[in-house]
Amino acid sequence: MSIRVYMDHGAGRPVDPRVLEAMKPYFTEHVGNPASFHSEGFKALEALKEARSSVAELINADPSEIVFTSGATESNNLALLGGALRNRKKGSKVVRSAVEHISVINICKELSRMGFEVAECPVDEAGVLDLKELEKHVDDDTVLVTVMAANGEIGTLQPIREAAELAHSRGTLFHTDATAAAGQVPLDVKELGVDLMTLSSNDVYGPKGVGALYVKKGVRVKPHMIGGGQENGIRSGTENVPGIVGMGEAARLAKAEMEAESTRLAALRDRLIEGVLAANPESYLNGHPTERLPNNANIRFSYIEGEALILSLDDLGIQLSTGSACAAKTLEPSHTLLACGLKHEEAHGSLVFTLGKNNNRNQVEYVIQELPGVVERLRAMSPLTPEELR
Amino acid sequence: MYSEKVLDHFKNPRNVGELEDADAEGTVGNPVCGDMMTMYIKVKDDRIEDVKFKTFGCGAAIATSSMTTELAKGKTLDEALEISRKDVADALDGLPLVKMHCSNLAADALHEAINSYKEKNAEK
């Protein structure tokens, strides 16, 4: 089958060809170590500097506030473990939203094993953080509050500025995981008032294995990688120069092209949602109807299970994710959907569409056209009835 | 990932549907866990003359249901009671470890159906 409709950009994105071109010379030609005192070293250092500026510009930060890491998971570790441990004198409580990425959730579990109290702030049925609840949770003993900028699974955008303000009113650090939001919606660290922000390279069409953490001037985090003192001593280890160059170029392109691309994607997303809901009885949109990432649609189908859907769609050349983590390492349904108040049996039957640069209107129409057949086939096999879902 | 056989049985499930004149049926699992299956059996001279299934669940749940019906068809009730989860998984060239428990309930559903049949007939 020649048709390939890849709509799983939340899981993995292609590297933009222009990014790849920018990276190439740093694999074979400019091979110096940025710490070296010769022309090849200076060349590498210069490349790092340029990449740092581009990443900083994407979020309106100062280049000195960007720490390069190996990806979003490491940035989350550095922000949360590093932030909580470095500021332990202030208190021993950490607050996170109920819909954070699994890395944030597991880091918080680690913090609770270390003696921190971890509070989970609920969200409403669209996945939006409940600010009133947040206010109750954040107290004088709280060291750190973390709320993602946008949820990669259901696409819901969070009221980051309000949450950060609330945290600061208690003298608490505020971190946001902007992995899913970066390159899709404008992010301005000054306007949002965040202290720490996680970014991933691949999510802006850069290479995998690179990320960054924005650390506001004056904010201290405990380093977790000890070595030669690179990245201002916050993250030691010889810099991944080609990867960082790639992330820099990807950030630069994201900044330049975001507005047009997000408008294009939002139109595709809206057509996809409308078309799929209209073509499939008992299908429902998860997440917020409007306050959502321009590339995200999350739709659930009663009576069937997500993994069976994605396997069947893969046969038609369509690659998606499931809201149910059945295909992942646990068989538990998505914690995000459960936090939105869905029942387990509802959460199991969800599909996540994350659109990207190479998707177009024809592909969206193809998905709308093919989906009902797959849904009907699986429903015909299902023993579930409306009564059982009630 | 799944074996070729699992994918084949998922894509082309054997004996899927309800048996209108079933002599007994058995249901295991529940939608909360994400896997639920019903087996329908038609019995003649103590043998499983026909068997069908309906399944809500992942690829493995559907494939194991399909394979179980293939293994059970034509067997005596006592032989069919011997079909284990492991037999089903082996016949499919194995299942991912994480799927061995929840998604491999089809043999249990078959046993439920057989036991229900035996109970009904014991009453007669």
Interface residues (C-beta under 8 A of the other chain):
Chain A: Y303 I304 E305 G306 E307 A308 L311 S312 D315 S324 C326 A327 K329 T330 L331 P333 K343 H344 E345 H348 A380 M381 S382 P383 L384 E388 L389
Chain B: L7 F10 K11 P13 V16 G17 T27 P31 V32 C33 G34 D35 M36 M37 T38 K54 T55 F56 G57 C58 G59 A61 I62 V98 C102 S103
